[in-house]
Structures are given as structure tokens and as C-alpha cells.
Amino acid sequence: MQLRKKNVNDVEMMTGSVEEACARYGLGKASMRRVAEDAGAVIRIGKRYLVNFAKVDRYMNSISE
């Protein structure tokens, strides 16, 4: 049995920038920031603003039911 290294592209990202979140959810920057804030999905590390995709997914599911 041969072991294969996992390709970085095979791993789903847990967090991403606002631009990445916009592409994932089809929203503009202002709307994405508002949704991320409402979902409690904002991670700030210094000046870096990241969005936790799992929290946004749960939030989107909860408001669509």
C-alpha cells in the first residue's frame, strides 16, 4: 500500500478573508461583514479580519428555515 500526501487543495478551509467569504456566499463586502458579525464568525488577529465559515454556514441555515 502506497501512502499519498494530501493535496492542500483537497482540504476545506475553515476560515478565510472577507473576499474569500464573498466568493463563497455570493455577497458583497458590506453584506458579508454584516452577516459575519451577526453570526459571531469574525476572527480578528491584529489587523487581519477573518471569517469562520462553519459559523456562517450554521447562521445561514438557521435564517433560511
Buried (B, 14 or more C-beta within 10 A) or exposed (E): EEEEEEEEEEEEEEBBEBEBBBEBBEBEEEEBBEBBEEBEBBEEEEEEBBBBBEBBBBBEEEEEE
